[in-house]
């Protein structure tokens, strides 16, 4: 029987709320099974860019990561945010260790190629990008890896990489060795059929149901990458995938009924 592993992703809204982050990390630290935390960025990178007079470029709602922006996100994501989370977890007696993908060559990315848009220093990853051997060794040592959304190409370049994708691909890569449960934690009770009705949580979503909801325009832009990555994980041997409210982590771990489950 495979050992249980939770891969848990948190986003910027939680990171920006110090009180909520503290509560979440308390719940996270109490998980007895092996666990990995993946975090995105918050408003801090944008705030710092504004202070430094570095304009942020968006194309179709997606950030272009030029060299100046890369310097900022690397400092903020892999530096300030990552180490702040690790320090808070140490306070809670959780043996956390913070990483970018460059550390120990843990996540190797390739520069995103797009015929129409140059995204700059944005990296894409696949299951082969993940250094399963070293991550497994860290877990065996009782350490709790905390990953920022910064990767590298082993040629001396750092990349900004989508944190939802990092969580999904890590979960897929480690599903060979572990019984993996992937959790996307955000500020809703799950996927809502009506974004204006917090009571409209959908309990289960299959690929077919996802396509229908997407075609009907019921999924807002922020939830789409989470669902696409969640479906990718389910298709590639990740045992369970849920989207849950960040305050419901402990409830979900103990009772397994919070949020929306993604299934085939």
C-alpha positions in Angstrom: 0.0 0.0 0.0 1.4 3.4 -1.0 2.1 6.1 1.6 -0.2 9.1 1.6 1.0 12.4 0.3 -0.8 15.8 0.2 0.2 18.3 -2.4 -1.4 21.6 -1.4 -1.5 24.9 -3.4 -2.3 28.3 -2.0 -2.7 31.6 -3.9 -2.1 35.3 -3.6 -5.3 36.2 -1.8 -4.4 34.0 1.2 -0.8 35.2 1.1 -1.9 38.8 1.3 -4.1 38.2 4.4 -1.7 37.7 7.3 -4.4 36.5 9.7 -5.9 34.0 7.3 -2.4 32.8 6.3 -1.6 32.2 9.9 -4.8 30.1 10.4 -4.2 28.1 7.3 -0.6 27.3 8.2 -1.7 26.2 11.6 -4.1 23.7 9.9 -1.4 22.7 7.4 1.2 22.1 10.1 -1.2 19.6 11.9 -1.4 17.3 8.9 0.3 14.1 10.0 0.9 12.6 6.5 3.7 13.6 4.2 2.9 17.0 2.6 4.2 19.5 0.1 3.1 23.2 -0.1 3.1 25.2 -3.4 2.4 28.9 -3.3 1.8 31.6 -5.8 2.5 35.3 -5.3 0.4 38.1 -3.8 0.1 41.8 -4.5 3.6 42.4 -3.1 5.3 41.9 -6.5 2.9 44.3 -8.2 3.3 46.8 -5.4 7.1 46.6 -5.6 7.0 47.0 -9.4 4.9 50.2 -9.0 7.3 51.6 -6.4 10.3 50.9 -8.7 8.4 52.4 -11.7 8.5 49.1 -13.6 5.3 48.9 -15.7 3.6 45.5 -15.8 2.5 44.3 -19.3 -0.5 42.2 -19.7 -1.6 40.5 -23.0 -5.1 38.8 -22.9 -4.9 39.0 -19.1 -1.6 37.2 -18.9 1.5 38.8 -17.4 4.6 39.3 -19.6 7.7 38.6 -17.5 10.5 40.8 -18.8 13.9 40.9 -17.2 13.0 43.6 -14.6 9.7 41.8 -13.7 11.6 38.5 -13.4 14.0 40.1 -10.9 11.0 41.3 -8.8 9.0 38.0 -8.8 12.2 36.0 -8.0 12.9 38.3 -5.0 9.3 38.3 -3.8 8.2 34.7 -4.6 11.4 32.7 -3.9 12.6 35.2 -1.3 10.2 37.2 0.8 7.0 35.1 0.5 8.7 31.7 0.6 10.9 32.4 3.6 8.1 34.1 5.5 5.9 30.9 5.0 8.8 28.6 6.0 9.5 30.7 9.2 5.9 30.6 10.2 5.8 26.8 9.7 9.0 26.4 11.8 7.2 28.3 14.6 4.5 25.7 14.4 7.1 22.8 14.7 6.7 21.9 11.0 10.1 21.0 9.5 9.6 23.2 6.3 12.3 23.8 3.8 11.8 26.4 1.0 12.7 26.0 -2.6 12.6 27.5 -6.0 12.8 25.1 -8.9 16.5 26.0 -9.3 17.5 24.6 -5.9 18.9 21.1 -6.3 17.6 21.2 -9.9 14.1 20.3 -8.5 12.1 21.8 -11.3 13.6 22.3 -14.8 11.5 24.3 -17.2 11.6 25.3 -20.8 11.0 28.9 -22.1 7.4 29.3 -23.3 7.3 29.5 -27.1 4.4 31.3 -28.6 4.1 32.3 -32.3 2.1 35.4 -31.5 3.2 36.6 -28.0 6.7 36.7 -26.4 5.9 36.0 -22.8 9.5 36.7 -21.8 10.9 34.7 -18.9 7.9 32.3 -18.5 8.7 28.6 -18.1 6.6 25.6 -19.0 7.0 22.3 -17.3 6.0 18.6 -17.7 6.2 15.6 -15.5 9.8 15.0 -16.6 10.7 18.4 -15.2 10.3 17.2 -11.6 13.3 15.8 -9.7 11.3 13.0 -8.1 14.3 11.3 -6.6 15.4 14.3 -4.5 11.9 15.3 -3.5 11.2 11.8 -2.3 14.4 11.8 -0.2 13.4 15.1 1.4 10.0 13.6 2.3 11.7 10.5 3.7 13.8 12.8 6.0 10.6 14.2 7.4 11.0 17.5 5.7 8.1 19.6 4.2 9.1 21.1 0.9 7.6 24.6 0.2 7.8 25.5 -3.4 7.6 29.0 -4.9 6.5 29.6 -8.5 10.1 30.1 -9.8 11.8 27.5 -12.0 15.0 27.3 -14.1 16.4 25.8 -17.3 19.8 24.6 -16.1 21.4 27.1 -18.4 21.5 29.9 -15.8 18.1 31.3 -16.4 15.2 31.6 -13.9 11.6 31.5 -15.1 8.2 32.6 -13.7 5.9 29.5 -13.8 2.2 29.1 -13.0 1.9 27.8 -9.4 -1.3 25.8 -10.2 0.7 24.0 -12.9 3.6 23.3 -10.6 1.3 21.8 -8.0 -0.4 19.6 -10.6 2.8 18.4 -12.2 4.5 17.7 -8.8 1.4 15.6 -7.9 1.6 13.7 -11.2 5.3 13.0 -10.9 5.1 11.7 -7.3 1.9 9.6 -7.9 4.2 6.7 -9.0 5.6 6.5 -5.4 2.8 7.9 -3.3 -1.0 7.9 -2.9 -1.3 11.5 -3.8 -4.1 13.9 -3.0 -3.9 17.3 -4.7 -5.7 20.2 -3.0 -6.2 23.7 -4.5 -7.1 26.0 -1.7 -8.7 29.3 -2.5 -11.4 31.8 -1.2 -14.5 29.9 -2.4 -16.2 26.8 -1.0 -15.3 25.0 -4.3 -16.4 25.5 -7.9 -19.6 27.6 -8.0 -22.2 27.0 -10.6 -23.2 30.7 -10.1 -20.3 32.8 -9.1 -22.6 35.2 -7.3 -24.2 32.5 -5.2 -21.8 31.1 -2.5 -24.3 28.3 -1.9 -24.1 26.9 -5.5 -21.0 24.6 -4.9 -20.7 21.8 -7.4 -19.7 18.7 -5.5 -18.2 16.7 -8.5 -16.9 17.8 -11.9 -15.9 15.5 -14.7 -14.1 16.4 -17.9 -17.4 16.4 -19.7 -19.1 18.6 -17.1 -16.1 21.0 -17.2 -16.5 21.4 -21.0 -20.2 22.1 -20.5 -19.6 24.7 -17.8 -16.9 26.3 -19.9 -19.1 26.5 -23.0 -22.0 28.0 -21.0 -19.6 30.7 -19.7 -20.2 29.7 -16.0 -16.5 29.5 -15.1 -14.7 32.8 -14.4 -11.1 33.3 -15.7 -9.4 32.6 -12.3 -10.9 29.2 -11.9 -10.1 27.9 -15.4 -6.4 27.2 -15.0 -7.1 25.5 -11.7 -9.6 23.2 -13.3 -7.5 22.5 -16.3 -4.5 21.6 -14.1 -6.8 19.6 -11.8 -8.1 17.5 -14.7 -4.6 17.0 -16.0 -3.7 15.6 -12.6 -6.7 13.2 -12.5 -5.9 11.9 -16.0 -2.3 11.2 -14.9 -2.8 8.9 -11.9 -3.3 11.5 -9.1 -5.6 9.6 -6.8 -7.8 12.5 -5.6 -8.1 16.2 -6.6 -10.2 18.8 -4.8 -10.8 22.5 -4.9 -11.6 23.7 -1.4 -11.9 26.8 0.7 -8.6 27.6 2.5 -10.4 27.7 5.9 -11.7 24.2 5.4 -8.4 22.4 5.1 -8.5 20.7 8.5 -12.2 19.8 8.0 -11.4 18.3 4.6 -8.4 16.3 5.8 -10.4 14.8 8.7 -13.8 14.4 6.9 -13.1 14.4 3.2 -16.3 16.2 2.2 -15.3 19.9 1.6 -15.2 21.6 -1.7 -15.4 20.2 -5.3 -13.9 16.9 -6.3 -12.5 16.6 -9.8 -13.0 13.1 -11.4 -12.8 11.4 -14.7 
